[in-house]
Amino acid sequence: MTDMNKQILKLAIPSIVSNITVPLLGLVDLAIVGHLGSTAYIGAIAIGTMMFNIIYWAFGFLRMGTGGLVAQAYGKQNREEIGKLLIRSLSVAFGIALFLLLFQYPIQWVTFHLVESSTEVAIYAQIYFRICIWGAPATLGLYCFAGWFIGMQNARIPMFIAISQNIINIIGSLCFVYLFHWGIQGVAAATLTAQYSGILLAIFFWRRKYSNLQQFIRIKKSFSSPDMKQFFSVNSDIFFRTLCLITVTTFFTVTGARQGDLILAVNTLLMQLFTLFSYFMDGFAYAGEAMSGRFIGSKDRPALQKTIRALFCWGGMLALFFTLLYGFGGKAILHLLTNDKNVVDTSGTYYFWVLAIPFAGFAAFLWDGIYIGTTHTRKMLYTMIIAAVLFFAVYYSLTKSIGNHALWAAFIVYLFSRGVLQSFWSRFFLKENR
């Protein structure tokens, strides 16, 4: 195995492990509240988790933007800039967290008016929200640290933190719910405990491994006008790109729900297979982000080109693997996710769309990482806007004739067009001299 492939796997594998811990934690929380004697608890956790996923997802630029900029500073061996970027990112994160805490009641009101649920579920979901919202400073701060570590070519520390957080959350949930009998408050308290444990661990690892950078940190210089302008330019592009992504994903779910409980269940089930694929592809996207940023910073064009070729080889192999996995093991996977025969049988009608996902989507994941690492985020935003427009155009032009198939056709076009457009634009920025 070449050194380039080793570097990619060294970054990708820990990131994949970190990604996979996320749904495992959700399953444990659901299993715990599922034994509390009321289905309202399950609904409350589902709604509360969805709310925070949307809120925090919108601010994912704190991880992605920080990672790309730090990777370039790392490539330049600019220690002062590396330190300033952490201060800059954390300051923005804590500012956003303060906003969320100050306006938590309006945010809660708007969210719960958009999500329809029973009175009992709404009450429990509000309890969960009011406790977990106080974890915003820790969660957003940890986004900054995760991006910073990845930019420093270190994906192991975020992996250790993610695993530790999940263990703390699981132990906390079991103790608070079954020993202290706190009910859903116990699940929320465990989540809050894990969030602050995570950022404390990040600070611990930073001080242990990177304390030598403290001497280069200049807090006043961290907020100079040109630096802040670049920081906000990159991150605003990623923010609006994420809003487009959220719009498409939310529309997909809401439109499925309008077609009845069965179609909603089918779409949700099949989308889990896309999510599983995305956890693996995101790992390689993070590797692309870290390494492309590093080689842009060091002005090593041959290494950048070699990285991109290696990433697409891995992406192609993963796409082939998941296509074969879903093709030969599809029904078995669906039966693992549900024992509802009607849902599984109906899923078969739409299953061929799942088989198209890996090859339609792998390029978009990889290019996202490369565009973020090279900080060509404006082009990434443009491709996302065009892809989102195509998504809605395809859906509304086909929905009357093919129903739910139109939703899946639109989703495949959305994934594929992102990859195609980014591939086209990459030919120009890869030739630029920086």
Backbone torsions as a table, in degrees:
resi	resn	phi	psi	omega
1	MET	NA	133.3	-177.6
2	THR	-70.9	161.1	178.4
3	ASP	-60.8	-36.6	-179.9
4	MET	-62.2	-44.9	178.2
5	ASN	-65.2	-36.9	177.8
6	LYS	-63.4	-41.5	178.8
7	GLN	-64.1	-41.5	179.4
8	ILE	-62.7	-48.4	-178.9
9	LEU	-65.9	-33.6	179.3
10	LYS	-62.3	-30.4	177.8
11	LEU	-92.0	-37.2	-173.3
12	ALA	-74.2	-45.5	-173.9
13	ILE	-62.5	-48.4	176.3
14	PRO	-60.1	-35.2	178.7
15	SER	-66.8	-38.2	177.0
16	ILE	-63.8	-44.1	178.3
17	VAL	-60.0	-44.0	178.4
18	SER	-59.6	-43.4	-179.3
19	ASN	-63.2	-41.5	-175.7
20	ILE	-68.5	-26.2	179.6
21	THR	-66.6	-23.4	-176.1
22	VAL	-63.1	-55.0	179.6
23	PRO	-66.9	-28.5	178.1
24	LEU	-62.7	-40.1	178.3
25	LEU	-63.9	-43.2	179.1
26	GLY	-61.5	-38.2	178.5
27	LEU	-64.6	-40.1	179.2
28	VAL	-65.0	-45.1	178.3
29	ASP	-59.5	-42.8	179.0
30	LEU	-66.1	-38.2	179.0
31	ALA	-63.8	-38.8	-179.4
32	ILE	-68.3	-51.0	-178.6
33	VAL	-71.2	-22.5	178.8
34	GLY	-67.5	-14.7	178.8
35	HIS	-106.6	15.4	-179.6
36	LEU	-90.3	-4.3	172.7
37	GLY	97.7	3.5	179.4
38	SER	-143.3	130.5	178.0
39	THR	-67.7	-18.5	179.6
40	ALA	-62.8	-30.9	178.3
41	TYR	-63.9	-42.1	-179.7
42	ILE	-63.5	-46.0	178.7
43	GLY	-61.7	-38.9	-179.6
44	ALA	-65.1	-43.1	178.2
45	ILE	-64.6	-41.5	179.9
46	ALA	-61.3	-46.3	-178.9
47	ILE	-69.1	-44.7	179.8
48	GLY	-60.9	-43.7	178.8
49	THR	-63.8	-42.2	179.2
50	MET	-61.5	-41.5	-179.8
51	MET	-60.2	-48.0	-178.5
52	PHE	-71.3	-32.3	176.3
53	ASN	-60.3	-43.4	-179.6
54	ILE	-68.0	-45.1	-178.5
55	ILE	-61.4	-51.7	-176.0
56	TYR	-73.9	-32.0	177.7
57	TRP	-58.3	-39.1	-179.1
58	ALA	-62.7	-26.8	-178.2
59	PHE	-104.2	22.0	177.2
60	GLY	-64.0	-14.9	178.1
61	PHE	-61.6	-23.0	179.3
62	LEU	-62.5	-32.6	176.3
63	ARG	-83.7	-48.9	-173.9
64	MET	-68.8	-48.4	-179.5
65	GLY	-63.8	-41.9	177.9
66	THR	-62.0	-43.6	-178.7
67	GLY	-60.1	-46.3	-178.6
68	GLY	-65.0	-44.9	-178.3
69	LEU	-68.4	-40.5	179.1
70	VAL	-66.0	-39.2	179.5
71	ALA	-60.5	-39.7	178.6
72	GLN	-68.3	-41.1	177.3
73	ALA	-64.3	-35.9	177.0
74	TYR	-64.1	-42.6	178.1
75	GLY	-63.5	-34.0	178.2
76	LYS	-80.7	-10.1	-175.0
77	GLN	59.2	38.0	-179.9
78	ASN	-95.3	88.3	-174.2
79	ARG	-65.5	-35.6	179.9
80	GLU	-63.8	-43.4	179.2
81	GLU	-66.1	-36.7	177.9
82	ILE	-59.3	-45.2	178.9
83	GLY	-67.4	-42.0	-178.6
84	LYS	-63.7	-35.8	-179.5
85	LEU	-64.0	-36.0	177.6
86	LEU	-66.2	-45.5	178.8
87	ILE	-61.4	-44.8	-178.7
88	ARG	-61.2	-47.0	-177.4
89	SER	-66.1	-45.1	-180.0
90	LEU	-64.4	-37.0	178.9
91	SER	-62.2	-44.2	178.1
92	VAL	-65.1	-41.5	-179.5
93	ALA	-61.0	-46.2	-178.4
94	PHE	-70.5	-29.5	174.1
95	GLY	-65.2	-43.6	177.3
96	ILE	-64.7	-42.3	179.6
97	ALA	-60.9	-41.5	178.0
98	LEU	-61.2	-42.0	177.1
99	PHE	-59.6	-45.8	-179.7
100	LEU	-62.6	-38.7	-179.8
101	LEU	-70.7	-40.5	-178.9
102	LEU	-68.3	-33.7	-175.7
103	PHE	-111.4	28.4	-177.1
104	GLN	-63.8	-34.4	-178.0
105	TYR	-72.5	-43.9	173.0
106	PRO	-61.3	-39.8	178.7
107	ILE	-62.2	-44.0	178.7
108	GLN	-62.2	-43.6	-177.8
109	TRP	-61.9	-47.8	-179.1
110	VAL	-62.0	-45.7	-176.4
111	THR	-62.5	-45.3	-176.4
112	PHE	-74.3	-18.7	174.3
113	HIS	-81.9	-19.5	176.7
114	LEU	-85.7	-26.9	-177.9
115	VAL	-103.4	118.6	179.8
116	GLU	-84.6	131.4	178.5
117	SER	-157.7	168.3	177.5
118	SER	-70.0	163.2	-179.1
119	THR	-60.7	-42.0	-178.5
120	GLU	-64.9	-44.9	178.5
121	VAL	-62.5	-42.2	-179.1
122	ALA	-61.6	-40.4	-179.7
123	ILE	-63.0	-48.1	-179.6
124	TYR	-67.0	-37.9	179.8
125	ALA	-65.1	-36.8	177.9
126	GLN	-66.8	-38.7	176.0
127	ILE	-60.5	-46.5	179.2
128	TYR	-60.5	-44.9	-178.8
129	PHE	-62.4	-46.5	-174.3
130	ARG	-66.7	-24.5	175.1
131	ILE	-83.6	-49.4	-173.3
132	CYS	-71.1	-23.0	-179.5
133	ILE	-62.5	-24.4	179.4
134	TRP	-74.1	-4.0	174.3
135	GLY	-89.6	1.6	-177.7
136	ALA	-56.8	-46.0	179.3
137	PRO	-59.5	-40.8	-179.1
138	ALA	-68.9	-44.9	-177.3
139	THR	-64.6	-48.3	-178.7
140	LEU	-70.1	-35.8	175.9
141	GLY	-63.5	-38.4	179.1
142	LEU	-68.0	-32.5	173.7
143	TYR	-55.8	-44.6	-179.0
144	CYS	-63.3	-46.1	-179.7
145	PHE	-63.8	-41.1	-179.5
146	ALA	-61.9	-46.1	178.1
147	GLY	-63.2	-40.2	-179.2
148	TRP	-64.0	-44.9	179.3
149	PHE	-62.3	-43.5	180.0
150	ILE	-64.7	-40.1	176.2
151	GLY	-61.0	-29.5	176.3
152	MET	-84.1	13.1	177.3
153	GLN	67.0	30.5	-177.7
154	ASN	-127.7	98.9	178.7
155	ALA	-95.9	-7.5	-177.2
156	ARG	-72.0	-40.2	-179.1
157	ILE	-62.3	-48.6	175.2
158	PRO	-56.9	-35.0	178.1
159	MET	-65.6	-46.7	178.7
160	PHE	-59.9	-41.3	179.8
161	ILE	-65.0	-44.8	-179.5
162	ALA	-61.6	-44.6	179.1
163	ILE	-64.1	-44.5	179.9
164	SER	-62.2	-42.9	178.4
165	GLN	-58.5	-43.6	-178.4
166	ASN	-66.6	-39.9	177.8
167	ILE	-64.1	-45.0	179.0
168	ILE	-62.4	-41.7	-179.6
169	ASN	-63.7	-43.9	-179.2
170	ILE	-64.9	-48.1	179.7
171	ILE	-62.3	-43.4	179.5
172	GLY	-61.9	-43.9	179.6
173	SER	-61.4	-45.1	180.0
174	LEU	-62.4	-42.5	-179.0
175	CYS	-69.2	-50.3	-175.7
176	PHE	-66.4	-35.0	-176.8
177	VAL	-82.8	-48.0	-172.4
178	TYR	-93.4	-28.3	178.3
179	LEU	-90.5	-44.3	-176.9
180	PHE	-96.6	-10.2	177.4
181	HIS	57.5	45.1	-179.7
182	TRP	-87.0	-5.8	179.5
183	GLY	63.7	-139.0	-177.3
184	ILE	-67.1	-25.0	174.5
185	GLN	-62.4	-33.5	179.0
186	GLY	-66.8	-40.8	177.7
187	VAL	-63.4	-43.3	179.4
188	ALA	-65.3	-41.7	179.8
189	ALA	-64.0	-37.3	177.8
190	ALA	-65.5	-40.4	177.6
191	THR	-62.0	-44.5	179.5
192	LEU	-62.0	-43.2	178.5
193	THR	-61.2	-43.5	-179.5
194	ALA	-65.4	-37.3	-179.3
195	GLN	-63.4	-45.8	-180.0
196	TYR	-74.0	-29.4	173.8
197	SER	-63.5	-38.3	-179.6
198	GLY	-62.1	-46.9	-177.6
199	ILE	-73.0	-30.6	174.9
200	LEU	-65.0	-38.9	176.5
201	LEU	-65.4	-38.6	179.0
202	ALA	-62.0	-44.1	178.2
203	ILE	-63.7	-40.8	178.8
204	PHE	-60.7	-48.6	-179.3
205	PHE	-65.7	-37.0	179.2
206	TRP	-63.4	-47.1	-179.3
207	ARG	-66.0	-34.3	-178.2
208	ARG	-72.9	-39.3	-173.4
209	LYS	-102.0	-28.5	-172.7
210	TYR	-124.2	20.3	-177.9
211	SER	-61.5	-23.1	179.1
212	ASN	-65.3	-16.2	179.4
213	LEU	-80.9	-11.7	-178.4
214	GLN	-57.4	-36.5	-177.8
215	GLN	-65.7	-19.6	-178.2
216	PHE	-95.9	-7.0	-176.8
217	ILE	-79.0	125.3	175.9
218	ARG	-123.2	101.4	-172.6
219	ILE	-60.5	-43.6	-178.8
220	LYS	-64.1	-40.2	-179.7
221	LYS	-70.3	-18.0	-177.9
222	SER	-65.4	-19.5	-174.0
223	PHE	-114.9	28.2	176.9
224	SER	-65.4	149.6	-172.5
225	SER	-57.7	-49.3	-178.5
226	PRO	-62.6	-39.6	-179.0
227	ASP	-66.1	-43.5	-179.6
228	MET	-67.0	-34.2	179.0
229	LYS	-63.0	-45.1	177.9
230	GLN	-65.0	-41.9	-178.1
231	PHE	-60.1	-47.4	-178.1
232	PHE	-74.2	-29.2	177.4
233	SER	-64.0	-49.5	179.4
234	VAL	-62.5	-47.3	-174.5
235	ASN	-73.5	-29.8	176.5
236	SER	-68.5	-37.6	175.9
237	ASP	-60.1	-46.6	-179.0
238	ILE	-66.2	-37.5	-179.8
239	PHE	-62.0	-49.0	-178.5
240	PHE	-70.7	-31.9	173.8
241	ARG	-62.5	-41.5	179.3
242	THR	-66.6	-37.0	177.0
243	LEU	-61.1	-39.7	176.5
244	CYS	-62.3	-43.2	179.8
245	LEU	-62.2	-44.2	178.6
246	ILE	-62.7	-40.8	-180.0
247	THR	-59.9	-47.1	-179.8
248	VAL	-64.1	-46.2	-177.7
249	THR	-64.3	-44.0	179.9
250	THR	-65.5	-42.9	178.8
251	PHE	-60.7	-41.3	179.0
252	PHE	-57.3	-47.1	-178.7
253	THR	-68.0	-47.2	-176.6
254	VAL	-65.2	-41.2	-179.8
255	THR	-65.9	-38.3	175.0
256	GLY	-62.1	-40.4	-179.2
257	ALA	-64.3	-34.2	-179.5
258	ARG	-68.2	-18.7	-179.2
259	GLN	-90.5	5.8	176.5
260	GLY	109.7	164.2	-176.0
261	ASP	-62.9	-36.0	-177.3
262	LEU	-66.3	-48.5	-179.8
263	ILE	-65.5	-38.0	176.5
264	LEU	-59.6	-44.7	-180.0
265	ALA	-65.1	-42.0	179.9
266	VAL	-63.3	-48.7	-179.5
267	ASN	-62.9	-40.7	178.9
268	THR	-63.4	-42.6	-179.7
269	LEU	-63.4	-48.7	-178.6
270	LEU	-68.1	-32.8	178.8
271	MET	-66.6	-23.7	176.4
272	GLN	-62.7	-30.8	178.8
273	LEU	-71.5	-35.2	173.1
274	PHE	-65.9	-41.6	-179.4
275	THR	-61.7	-43.0	178.3
276	LEU	-60.4	-45.5	177.5
277	PHE	-60.5	-40.3	-177.1
278	SER	-66.6	-31.9	178.4
279	TYR	-61.0	-39.5	179.4
280	PHE	-73.9	-43.9	-178.8
281	MET	-66.8	-35.1	177.5
282	ASP	-61.2	-35.2	178.0
283	GLY	-59.2	-43.0	179.1
284	PHE	-75.6	-28.6	174.8
285	ALA	-65.1	-41.1	177.3
286	TYR	-62.7	-40.2	177.3
287	ALA	-62.4	-42.8	178.4
288	GLY	-62.8	-39.5	178.5
289	GLU	-61.2	-49.9	-176.7
290	ALA	-65.7	-45.8	-173.5
291	MET	-77.5	-38.0	178.9
292	SER	-67.5	-39.1	176.4
293	GLY	-62.9	-42.4	179.1
294	ARG	-61.0	-44.8	-176.3
295	PHE	-77.1	-27.0	171.9
296	ILE	-65.9	-43.5	-180.0
297	GLY	-62.8	-38.9	-179.3
298	SER	-87.9	2.0	-179.6
299	LYS	55.9	39.5	179.3
300	ASP	-102.7	82.3	-176.9
301	ARG	-63.3	-42.4	179.0
302	PRO	-59.7	-39.4	179.0
303	ALA	-67.2	-36.7	177.8
304	LEU	-62.8	-46.9	179.4
305	GLN	-62.7	-39.6	179.4
306	LYS	-66.0	-38.9	178.0
307	THR	-62.2	-46.1	-178.5
308	ILE	-62.4	-44.1	179.1
309	ARG	-62.3	-42.8	180.0
310	ALA	-65.6	-40.6	178.8
311	LEU	-60.9	-42.4	-178.1
312	PHE	-72.6	-26.4	172.1
313	CYS	-65.4	-46.3	177.6
314	TRP	-63.9	-41.7	179.5
315	GLY	-62.4	-42.8	178.0
316	GLY	-63.1	-40.9	178.9
317	MET	-66.6	-40.0	177.2
318	LEU	-65.1	-41.7	178.2
319	ALA	-59.8	-43.5	178.4
320	LEU	-64.3	-43.5	-179.4
321	PHE	-60.6	-47.6	-177.5
322	PHE	-70.4	-32.9	176.0
323	THR	-63.1	-45.0	178.1
324	LEU	-67.0	-41.9	179.4
325	LEU	-60.0	-48.3	-179.3
326	TYR	-72.2	-30.5	-179.7
327	GLY	-70.2	-43.3	-177.0
328	PHE	-93.8	-25.2	-176.3
329	GLY	-115.8	16.3	-174.3
330	GLY	-57.0	-51.9	-176.8
331	LYS	-64.0	-38.7	178.9
332	ALA	-64.2	-40.3	178.7
333	ILE	-64.2	-42.8	179.8
334	LEU	-63.0	-38.5	178.8
335	HIS	-69.1	-25.7	174.8
336	LEU	-69.7	-32.8	-176.1
337	LEU	-83.9	-27.3	179.2
338	THR	-155.0	151.4	175.3
339	ASN	-106.4	11.7	178.9
340	ASP	-81.3	106.6	-175.5
341	LYS	-61.8	-37.4	-178.9
342	ASN	-64.1	-41.2	179.4
343	VAL	-66.6	-43.7	-179.8
344	VAL	-63.8	-44.8	-178.9
345	ASP	-64.2	-42.4	179.3
346	THR	-67.9	-33.3	178.2
347	SER	-59.5	-32.0	179.9
348	GLY	-59.2	-29.1	-179.8
349	THR	-65.1	-31.6	-175.1
350	TYR	-109.5	3.8	-169.8
351	TYR	-66.7	-27.7	-178.3
352	PHE	-63.6	-23.5	176.7
353	TRP	-67.1	-35.5	178.5
354	VAL	-62.5	-38.3	180.0
355	LEU	-65.0	-22.0	179.8
356	ALA	-85.1	-17.3	-173.5
357	ILE	-61.1	-50.6	-173.9
358	PRO	-55.8	-50.6	-177.8
359	PHE	-76.3	-25.7	177.2
360	ALA	-74.2	-29.3	-169.7
361	GLY	-110.2	-15.6	-170.7
362	PHE	-64.2	-34.5	-178.8
363	ALA	-65.3	-37.6	-179.6
364	ALA	-61.8	-41.9	178.6
365	PHE	-61.5	-49.2	-176.2
366	LEU	-65.3	-44.5	-179.9
367	TRP	-65.1	-34.9	176.4
368	ASP	-56.1	-47.3	179.1
369	GLY	-62.0	-43.4	-178.4
370	ILE	-67.1	-43.3	179.3
371	TYR	-64.0	-38.2	178.2
372	ILE	-68.2	-43.6	-179.8
373	GLY	-63.0	-36.8	179.7
374	THR	-88.9	0.7	-179.1
375	THR	55.9	32.9	170.6
376	HIS	-93.5	55.9	-171.9
377	THR	-75.7	-24.4	179.9
378	ARG	-64.6	-41.9	177.5
379	LYS	-65.1	-36.7	178.0
380	MET	-63.3	-40.1	177.3
381	LEU	-63.3	-44.1	179.7
382	TYR	-59.9	-43.9	-179.7
383	THR	-63.7	-37.0	179.7
384	MET	-67.4	-40.7	178.8
385	ILE	-62.5	-46.6	179.7
386	ILE	-62.5	-43.8	179.8
387	ALA	-63.0	-39.7	178.8
388	ALA	-65.2	-41.3	177.3
389	VAL	-61.8	-43.6	177.9
390	LEU	-62.4	-38.5	178.2
391	PHE	-56.1	-51.4	-177.8
392	PHE	-70.2	-34.7	179.0
393	ALA	-63.9	-45.3	179.6
394	VAL	-65.4	-43.7	-177.7
395	TYR	-61.9	-51.5	-174.9
396	TYR	-71.3	-23.0	177.7
397	SER	-80.9	-20.4	-175.3
398	LEU	-113.2	-16.9	-169.0
399	THR	-60.5	-35.1	-178.4
400	LYS	-70.4	-27.1	-175.8
401	SER	-94.8	-33.9	-175.0
402	ILE	-126.0	7.6	172.5
403	GLY	59.7	-128.1	-175.6
404	ASN	-64.6	-23.7	175.6
405	HIS	-60.2	-30.7	179.6
406	ALA	-63.4	-36.2	179.6
407	LEU	-64.8	-43.6	179.8
408	TRP	-71.6	-38.1	176.8
409	ALA	-61.7	-41.8	178.6
410	ALA	-63.2	-39.5	-179.1
411	PHE	-66.1	-41.9	178.7
412	ILE	-64.9	-43.2	177.8
413	VAL	-61.7	-41.2	178.8
414	TYR	-59.7	-46.8	179.3
415	LEU	-65.6	-48.7	-174.9
416	PHE	-65.3	-42.2	-177.5
417	SER	-65.8	-33.3	176.3
418	ARG	-60.2	-48.5	-179.8
419	GLY	-62.8	-42.6	-178.4
420	VAL	-64.9	-47.6	-178.4
421	LEU	-64.9	-40.9	179.5
422	GLN	-67.9	-36.2	175.9
423	SER	-61.9	-41.0	179.8
424	PHE	-64.5	-49.4	-177.3
425	TRP	-70.1	-24.9	-178.2
426	SER	-63.1	-28.7	-178.7
427	ARG	-61.7	-27.8	-178.3
428	PHE	-84.9	-48.1	-175.8
429	PHE	-73.8	-23.8	178.4
430	LEU	-72.0	-17.6	178.3
431	LYS	-90.8	-10.9	-177.2
432	GLU	-69.2	146.7	174.0
433	ASN	-100.0	128.5	-177.3
434	ARG	-122.0	NA	NA
